[in-house]
Amino acid sequence: MKDLKRIFSYIKPYRRDCFLAVLLVGVETVFEMIIPLLMTDIVDIGVPSHNIHLLLLPGIKMAVCAALSLICGLLYARFAARTAYGFGAELRLAQYTRMQEYAFSNLDHFSTPSLVTRMTTDVTVMQNAINAGLRPLVRSPIMLGLGIAMAFMLNARLALVFVVTAPLLGIILALIVHKVGPLYSRQQAAVDHLNSHVQETLTAIRAVKAFVRGDYETEQFEHVNTELADASRNTFRHAVLNLPAFQAIMYTAIVLIMWNGGNFILKGTMTVGELTAFLSYVLQILNSLMMISNVFLMLTRSLTSAKRISEILDEQTALDSPAAPLSEVPDGSIAFENVSFLYSREAEKYALSHVNLQIRPGETVGIIGGTGAAKSTLVQLIPRLYDATQGCVRVGGHDVREYDLAVLRDAVGIVLQKNVLFSGTVRENLLWGNKNADDDTLWDACRKACADEFLANMPDGLDTDLGQGGVNLSGGQKQRLCIARTLLKEPKVLIFDDSTSAVDTATEGKIRRALKELTDVTKLIIAQRVTSVMDADKIVILEDGCIHAAGTHQTLLASDPIYREIYESQMKSQQNGEEKGDEDNGKNI
């Protein structure tokens, strides 16, 4: 219930609409409860006397009550819809805003499909709890209270039937809720699995088609789809027991009331009109109990969704700005002081161990190493995408934890290993780097990144639509646009995380020459090819999370066997490739 209370606090902007909806339901219910009482006079007085006036006046009152009840119901629907859908929008916004504050380590706790499900399906469940549950939640207690009061007023002895039937229905409902609660959790987990498979398959659709694995993926989808169907079937198989239990008790109560009521009429202690009114109240009482049971089932499902949403909202952000943060990064100097890093507390081995590295402002530093050497991990500590587990990372002479996060990350431009472009035009993607950039500035950044070569051939230039995730571009074109976007930030530290791997060597050479002109920017280049970093002021070799060696190209070539082996193997492969190309050309001639 704590989770529900937390989630429903987001209804505050719509309190007025919610209050009016509750008020209108109450008024509607009161009008409906008056109608059976008016019907008593028609049956007991108007019909036996054959007096049209005595039939007409109560009939008009009943019609007025029904009309007012209808109007209140229609107005309720309007205010309840505004409350429910506004509440859903606030809840989605709160989750999305919270996720934007997450660090990478926070996002590691949740899968992407699970986050999508929590923002869509789970919010819809909570939204429906308001839209479909508010009416019976308010209406049922009023109907139950007034109905029992009216029934006891008409015939207290006959009303004792409720003393037996109501608790029995309550016990059955409690058992159903106890059984169904955990099943809703399994059902939502099955939705997560389904979304996960769909997302993975659509993202990798080219690989699926290339390997002709469509039938296999269809079988896998059928498995998760069946899992969801079975979970839903099992859940609702128990939930629907509510209806037959209610109907059995309702019809039993009606039979008992008719039997005893008929005896009371024969004895003269009850009139036909009173029994008719009594039966009307019985139906309303039992209907209110049915609505209450449905509300409990709805709340049971809402509890599951509320808990899942609360996990998003309650997740403690791993990285925050300090209380009195620095608002400016003085320069692009970088220092790693005895830095060690673990991705999680449960990890058995450090990703980085005792790293010490000094980089002066404006220097170009190349970083190479084998797969898993923690090259990307090292540079991700600079813009504080993660915090060092031990030691200190300094930028501009200050610990990165002393800066305002937005200020630090604005001063550090990073082109990630995985290129990310967004749906929209080239211009809209580039403006992420500088939202105020004009066309000349955009084209200048594109020229430095060698993106102008292919943009000039596009019919709409900067206004060319890229499709979802830049689907219309090759890997190298995506990389060049990402580089241009980062250059537009005009950062003090520029990081390339293997971001020219899909670019040919000639184009890469042009990009390197353009970067040399940025003398006041500190540049870190992670690369697999030695040729990408051999002109750097310093080359750092990482091995198994530690700095193996550091120095210039000539120094390392002369003193470090690992670097020399990498260089010679790559140069030999390149020469062999060139010789093979010359032989092929000779054959063609």
C-alpha positions in Angstrom: 0.0 0.0 0.0 3.0 2.3 0.6 3.8 2.0 -3.1 0.2 2.9 -4.1 0.2 5.9 -1.8 3.5 7.1 -3.4 2.3 6.6 -6.9 -1.1 8.3 -6.4 0.6 11.4 -5.0 1.2 12.3 -8.7 -2.6 12.9 -9.0 -2.1 16.3 -7.1 -2.3 18.5 -10.2 -5.7 17.0 -10.9 -7.1 17.1 -7.4 -9.9 19.4 -8.4 -11.1 17.1 -11.2 -10.8 14.1 -8.9 -12.8 15.8 -6.1 -15.5 16.8 -8.6 -15.6 13.2 -9.9 -16.0 11.8 -6.4 -18.7 14.3 -5.5 -20.7 13.5 -8.7 -20.5 9.8 -8.1 -21.9 10.3 -4.5 -24.7 12.5 -5.7 -25.5 10.0 -8.6 -25.7 7.1 -6.1 -28.0 9.0 -3.7 -30.4 9.7 -6.5 -30.4 6.0 -7.5 -31.0 4.9 -3.9 -34.1 7.1 -3.7 -35.8 5.4 -6.7 -36.8 2.1 -4.9 -38.3 4.0 -2.0 -40.5 6.0 -4.4 -41.5 2.7 -6.1 -42.9 1.5 -2.8 -45.7 4.1 -2.9 -46.5 3.2 -6.5 -46.9 -0.5 -5.7 -48.6 -0.2 -2.3 -50.8 2.9 -2.9 -51.0 3.9 -6.5 -51.7 0.5 -8.1 -54.4 -0.8 -5.6 -56.2 2.6 -5.7 -56.2 2.9 -9.5 -55.4 6.5 -8.9 -53.4 8.0 -11.9 -52.4 11.0 -9.8 -50.8 8.7 -7.1 -49.0 6.9 -9.9 -47.9 9.9 -11.9 -46.4 12.0 -9.1 -44.0 9.3 -7.8 -43.3 8.4 -11.4 -42.3 12.0 -12.2 -40.0 12.0 -9.1 -38.4 8.8 -10.2 -37.8 10.2 -13.7 -36.3 13.3 -12.3 -34.0 11.3 -10.0 -33.0 9.1 -13.0 -32.3 12.1 -15.2 -30.2 13.8 -12.4 -28.4 10.6 -11.9 -27.6 10.3 -15.6 -26.3 13.9 -15.8 -24.1 13.3 -12.8 -22.8 10.1 -14.4 -21.9 11.9 -17.6 -20.2 14.7 -15.8 -18.3 12.2 -13.7 -17.0 10.5 -16.8 -15.6 13.8 -18.0 -13.8 14.6 -14.8 -12.6 11.1 -14.2 -11.1 10.9 -17.7 -9.2 14.1 -17.1 -7.9 12.9 -13.8 -6.9 9.4 -15.1 -5.1 10.4 -18.3 -3.5 13.5 -16.6 -2.3 11.2 -13.8 -0.9 8.8 -16.4 0.9 11.6 -18.2 2.4 12.8 -14.9 3.6 9.3 -14.0 5.2 8.7 -17.3 6.9 12.1 -17.2 8.2 11.4 -13.6 9.7 8.1 -14.7 11.3 9.5 -17.8 12.7 12.5 -15.9 14.1 10.1 -13.3 15.7 7.9 -15.9 17.5 10.9 -17.4 19.2 11.5 -14.0 20.5 7.9 -13.9 24.1 7.1 -14.3 25.2 4.2 -16.4 25.5 2.0 -13.2 21.8 2.8 -12.5 20.8 1.7 -16.0 22.6 -1.5 -15.5 20.0 -2.5 -12.9 17.1 -2.5 -15.4 16.8 -4.0 -18.9 15.6 -1.6 -21.6 12.4 -3.6 -22.4 11.6 -3.6 -18.7 11.9 0.2 -18.6 9.6 0.5 -21.6 7.0 -1.8 -20.0 7.1 0.1 -16.8 6.4 3.4 -18.7 3.7 2.0 -20.8 1.9 -1.2 -19.6 2.3 -0.5 -15.9 1.3 3.1 -16.2 -1.8 2.1 -18.2 -2.7 -0.3 -15.4 -2.5 2.6 -12.9 -4.4 4.8 -15.2 -7.2 2.3 -15.6 -7.3 1.9 -11.8 -8.3 5.6 -11.7 -10.6 5.6 -14.8 -12.4 2.4 -14.1 -11.9 2.0 -10.3 -12.8 5.5 -9.0 -16.5 5.1 -9.7 -17.0 1.7 -7.9 -14.6 2.7 -5.1 -16.8 5.7 -4.2 -20.2 4.3 -5.3 -20.0 0.9 -3.6 -19.6 2.0 0.0 -22.4 4.5 -0.4 -24.7 2.0 -2.0 -23.8 -0.6 0.6 -24.3 1.7 3.5 -27.6 3.2 2.3 -28.8 -0.1 0.9 -28.4 -1.9 4.2 -29.9 1.0 6.1 -33.0 1.1 3.8 -33.3 -2.7 4.0 -33.2 -2.7 7.8 -35.7 0.1 7.8 -38.1 -1.9 5.6 -37.7 -5.2 7.4 -34.9 -5.8 10.0 -35.6 -9.5 10.3 -35.3 -10.1 6.5 -32.2 -8.0 6.3 -30.4 -10.5 8.6 -29.7 -12.5 5.4 -26.8 -10.1 4.7 -25.2 -10.9 8.1 -24.6 -14.4 6.6 -24.0 -13.8 2.9 -21.7 -10.6 3.1 -19.0 -12.2 5.3 -19.0 -15.3 3.2 -18.5 -13.3 0.0 -15.7 -11.4 1.8 -13.9 -14.6 2.7 -14.1 -15.9 -0.9 -12.8 -12.6 -2.2 -9.8 -12.6 0.2 -8.8 -16.0 -0.9 -9.0 -15.0 -4.6 -7.0 -11.8 -4.0 -4.3 -13.8 -2.0 -4.0 -16.2 -4.9 -4.1 -13.7 -7.8 -1.6 -11.2 -6.3 1.6 -13.1 -7.1 0.2 -14.1 -10.5 0.0 -10.5 -11.7 3.8 -10.1 -10.9 4.5 -13.1 -13.1 2.3 -11.8 -15.9 4.2 -8.4 -16.0 7.5 -10.3 -16.0 6.3 -12.2 -19.0 5.4 -8.9 -20.7 9.1 -7.8 -20.1 10.3 -11.0 -21.7 8.1 -10.5 -24.7 9.2 -6.9 -25.2 12.8 -7.9 -24.8 12.6 -10.5 -27.6 10.8 -8.1 -29.9 13.3 -5.3 -29.3 16.3 -7.6 -29.8 14.9 -9.1 -33.0 14.0 -5.8 -34.6 17.3 -4.2 -33.7 19.2 -7.2 -35.2 16.8 -7.8 -38.1 19.6 -7.5 -40.7 21.6 -10.2 -38.9 18.5 -12.4 -38.7 18.0 -12.2 -42.4 21.7 -12.5 -43.3 21.9 -15.8 -41.3 18.4 -16.9 -42.5 17.3 -17.4 -38.9 13.8 -16.1 -39.4 12.2 -19.5 -38.5 14.4 -19.8 -35.4 13.4 -16.3 -34.2 9.8 -17.1 -34.9 10.1 -20.2 -32.7 11.7 -18.1 -29.9 9.0 -15.5 -30.2 6.4 -18.3 -30.0 8.0 -19.4 -26.8 7.8 -16.0 -25.0 4.4 -15.3 -26.5 3.1 -18.6 -25.1 4.7 -17.8 -21.8 2.7 -14.5 -21.6 -0.5 -16.2 -22.8 -0.1 -19.0 -20.1 0.7 -16.4 -17.4 -2.4 -14.3 -18.4 -4.6 -17.4 -18.7 -3.5 -18.7 -15.3 -4.0 -15.3 -13.7 -7.5 -14.6 -15.0 -8.6 -18.2 -14.5 -8.4 -17.5 -10.8 -9.6 -13.9 -11.0 -12.8 -14.8 -12.8 -13.8 -17.0 -9.9 -15.0 -13.8 -8.3 -18.1 -13.7 -10.7 -19.5 -17.2 -10.1 -18.9 -16.9 -6.3 -20.8 -13.6 -6.3 -23.6 -15.0 -8.4 -24.0 -18.1 -6.3 -24.3 -16.0 -3.1 -26.5 -13.4 -4.8 -29.1 -15.9 -6.1 -29.0 -17.8 -2.8 -29.8 -14.5 -0.9 -32.6 -13.7 -3.4 -34.2 -17.1 -2.9 -34.0 -16.8 0.9 -35.4 -13.3 0.8 -38.3 -14.4 -1.6 -39.1 -17.4 0.6 -39.1 -15.5 3.9 -40.6 -12.4 2.3 -43.5 -14.4 0.9 -44.2 -15.8 4.3 -44.1 -12.4 5.8 -46.6 -11.1 3.2 -48.9 -14.1 3.9 -48.7 -13.3 7.7 -49.4 -9.6 6.9 -46.2 -8.3 8.4 -44.9 -7.1 5.1 -46.5 -5.6 1.9 -45.8 -6.4 -1.7 -44.4 -2.9 -2.3 -42.0 -3.3 0.7 -40.8 -6.6 -0.6 -40.3 -5.2 -4.1 -38.3 -2.2 -2.7 -36.4 -4.6 -0.5 -35.4 -6.7 -3.5 -34.2 -3.6 -5.3 -32.0 -2.7 -2.3 -30.8 -6.3 -2.2 -29.7 -6.2 -5.8 -28.0 -2.8 -5.1 -26.3 -4.1 -2.0 -25.0 -7.2 -3.8 -24.0 -5.2 -6.8 -22.0 -2.9 -4.5 -20.3 -5.9 -3.0 -19.5 -7.1 -6.5 -18.0 -3.8 -7.4 -16.0 -3.8 -4.2 -14.6 -7.2 -5.1 -13.7 -6.0 -8.6 -12.0 -2.9 -7.0 -9.9 -5.2 -4.8 -8.8 -7.3 -7.8 -7.9 -4.1 -9.7 -6.0 -2.8 -6.7 -4.2 -6.2 -6.4 -3.0 -5.7 -10.0 -2.2 -2.1 -9.4 0.0 -3.0 -6.4 2.2 -5.0 -8.8 2.5 -2.1 -11.3 2.9 0.4 -8.5 5.8 -1.6 -7.0 7.5 -1.8 -10.5 7.1 2.0 -11.1 8.3 2.8 -7.6 11.5 0.9 -8.3 12.2 3.4 -11.1 11.3 6.4 -9.0 13.1 5.2 -5.8 16.4 4.1 -7.5 19.1 6.1 -5.9 21.1 8.0 -8.5 24.7 6.8 -8.4 26.1 10.1 -9.5 25.1 13.6 -8.3 26.5 17.1 -8.4 28.0 18.2 -5.1 26.3 20.8 -2.9 28.5 23.7 -4.0 29.8 22.6 -7.4 32.4 24.2 -9.6 30.8 26.0 -12.5 33.7 26.1 -14.9 36.4 23.7 -16.2 39.7 25.8 -16.4 41.5 23.7 -19.0 41.8 20.3 -20.6 44.5 18.8 -18.3 43.7 15.3 -17.1 45.2 13.3 -14.2 44.5 9.8 -13.1 45.9 9.3 -9.5 46.1 5.7 -8.4 42.7 5.0 -10.0 41.0 1.6 -9.6 37.5 0.7 -10.8 34.9 -2.0 -10.3 31.7 -2.1 -12.3 29.8 -3.6 -9.4 30.6 -4.5 -5.8 30.0 -8.1 -6.5 32.7 -8.1 -9.2 35.7 -10.3 -8.4 38.3 -8.4 -10.4 39.0 -4.7 -10.9 38.4 -3.4 -14.5 41.1 -0.8 -13.9 43.9 -1.2 -11.3 46.2 1.5 -9.9 46.2 3.7 -13.0 48.5 6.8 -12.8 48.5 9.1 -15.9 49.2 12.8 -16.4 48.0 14.6 -19.6 48.8 18.3 -20.2 46.3 20.7 -21.8 46.2 20.5 -25.6 48.1 17.1 -25.7 47.1 14.3 -28.1 47.2 11.0 -26.4 46.7 7.6 -28.1 45.4 4.6 -26.2 45.8 1.1 -27.5 45.4 -2.3 -26.1 43.8 -5.7 -26.7 40.1 -6.5 -26.4 39.0 -6.2 -22.7 42.0 -4.0 -21.7 39.5 -1.4 -20.3 40.3 1.3 -22.8 36.7 2.5 -22.9 36.3 2.2 -19.1 39.3 4.5 -18.7 37.9 7.4 -20.7 34.4 7.0 -19.3 35.7 8.1 -15.9 36.7 11.5 -17.4 33.2 12.9 -18.0 32.1 11.0 -14.9 29.9 8.5 -16.7 31.2 6.3 -13.8 33.0 7.2 -10.6 36.3 5.7 -9.8 36.1 3.1 -7.0 39.5 4.1 -5.7 41.7 7.0 -6.4 41.0 10.3 -8.0 40.3 11.6 -11.6 41.1 15.2 -12.1 40.1 17.5 -15.1 41.4 21.1 -15.2 43.2 20.5 -11.9 40.1 19.6 -9.9 38.5 16.3 -8.9 35.7 15.5 -11.4 33.4 15.0 -8.4 33.7 18.7 -7.5 32.1 19.8 -10.8 28.5 20.3 -11.6 27.8 17.3 -13.8 26.3 19.3 -16.7 29.4 21.7 -16.7 31.9 18.8 -16.7 30.1 16.8 -19.4 29.7 20.0 -21.5 33.5 20.5 -21.4 34.2 16.9 -22.4 33.2 15.8 -25.8 33.1 12.0 -26.3 32.4 10.0 -29.5 31.3 6.6 -28.1 32.3 3.3 -29.6 28.7 2.7 -30.5 27.5 5.4 -32.8 24.1 6.8 -31.9 22.0 9.0 -34.2 18.4 9.9 -33.6 15.4 9.9 -35.9 15.2 13.2 -37.8 17.4 15.2 -40.2 21.2 15.6 -40.3 20.7 19.2 -39.0 18.6 18.1 -36.0 21.3 15.5 -35.1 24.2 18.0 -35.4 22.4 20.6 -33.3 22.8 18.3 -30.3 26.4 19.6 -30.2 25.4 23.2 -30.4 21.7 24.2 -30.6 22.6 27.7 -31.7 24.9 26.8 -34.6 24.3 28.3 -38.0 24.7 26.6 -41.4 28.3 27.8 -41.7 29.3 26.4 -38.4 27.6 23.1 -39.1 29.3 22.7 -42.5 32.7 23.7 -40.9 32.3 20.8 -38.4 31.3 18.5 -41.2 34.4 19.4 -43.2 36.7 18.7 -40.3 34.9 15.3 -39.8 35.0 14.6 -43.6 31.2 14.3 -43.5 30.8 17.0 -46.1 31.9 14.5 -48.8 28.7 12.5 -48.6 26.4 15.2 -47.4 27.1 17.2 -50.6 25.7 14.4 -52.6 22.5 14.2 -50.7 19.6 16.0 -52.3 18.5 17.9 -49.2 22.0 18.4 -47.6 21.7 19.1 -43.9 17.9 18.6 -44.1 18.2 15.0 -45.3 16.1 12.7 -43.2 18.2 9.9 -41.6 15.4 7.5 -40.7 15.3 5.8 -37.4 18.8 5.6 -35.9 20.5 6.7 -39.1 19.4 3.6 -41.0 20.1 5.4 -44.3 23.8 5.8 -43.6 26.8 3.4 -43.6 28.8 2.7 -40.5 31.6 5.1 -41.6 29.1 7.9 -42.4 27.5 7.5 -39.0 30.9 7.8 -37.3 31.8 11.0 -39.2 28.5 12.6 -38.3 29.0 11.7 -34.7 32.5 13.3 -34.8 31.0 16.4 -36.4 28.3 16.6 -33.7 31.0 16.4 -30.9 33.2 19.0 -32.5 30.3 21.4 -32.4 30.4 21.3 -28.6 33.8 23.0 -28.8 35.0 21.0 -25.8 38.2 21.3 -23.8 38.7 17.5 -23.8 37.9 15.5 -26.9 37.6 11.7 -26.7 37.5 9.3 -29.6 36.6 5.8 -28.5 37.5 3.8 -31.5 35.3 6.1 -33.5 37.1 5.9 -36.8 37.1 2.1 -37.0 34.7 2.1 -40.0 36.5 4.9 -41.8 39.1 4.2 -44.5 42.7 5.2 -43.7 42.8 8.1 -46.2 39.7 9.7 -44.6 41.0 8.9 -41.1 44.2 10.8 -42.1 42.2 13.8 -43.1 40.3 13.8 -39.8 43.6 13.5 -37.8 45.0 16.5 -39.7 41.9 18.5 -38.9 42.2 17.6 -35.2 45.8 18.8 -35.1 44.5 22.3 -35.7 42.6 22.2 -32.4 45.7 23.1 -30.4 43.9 24.2 -27.3 41.9 20.9 -27.0 43.1 17.8 -25.2 42.5 14.8 -27.5 42.4 11.2 -26.4 42.2 8.7 -29.2 41.4 5.0 -28.6 42.3 2.9 -31.6 43.1 -0.5 -32.8 45.4 0.7 -35.6 48.8 1.9 -34.6 48.7 4.3 -37.6 45.8 6.1 -35.9 47.9 7.1 -32.9 51.6 7.0 -34.0 51.6 10.8 -34.4 50.3 11.4 -30.9 52.3 13.3 -28.2 52.0 10.2 -26.0 50.8 6.7 -26.5 49.4 4.6 -23.6 49.4 0.8 -23.8 46.7 -0.8 -21.6 46.9 -4.4 -20.6 44.4 -6.2 -18.4 43.3 -2.9 -16.8 46.8 -1.6 -16.0 49.1 0.8 -17.8 51.8 -1.4 -19.4 53.8 1.4 -21.0 53.5 5.0 -22.1 55.6 7.1 -24.4 56.0 8.4 -27.9 55.9 6.2 -30.9 59.7 6.2 -31.4 60.3 5.6 -27.7 57.9 2.6 -27.4 59.1 1.2 -30.7 62.6 1.1 -29.4 61.9 0.0 -25.8 58.6 -1.9 -25.6 58.4 -5.4 -27.2 54.6 -5.5 -27.1 54.2 -2.2 -28.9 56.9 -3.2 -31.4 55.1 -6.5 -32.1 51.8 -4.8 -32.7 53.4 -2.2 -35.0 55.3 -4.8 -37.0 52.4 -7.1 -37.4 50.1 -4.3 -38.6 52.7 -2.9 -40.9 53.4 -6.3 -42.4 49.7 -7.0 -43.0 49.4 -3.6 -44.6 52.4 -4.2 -46.9 51.1 -7.7 -47.9 47.8 -6.1 -48.7 49.4 -3.5 -50.9 51.6 -6.1 -52.7 48.6 -8.3 -53.3 46.8 -5.3 -54.7 49.7 -4.5 -57.1 49.8 -8.2 -58.3 46.1 -8.1 -59.0 46.5 -4.8 -60.9 49.3 -6.4 -62.9 47.2 -9.3 -63.9 44.4 -7.0 -65.0 46.8 -5.1 -67.2 
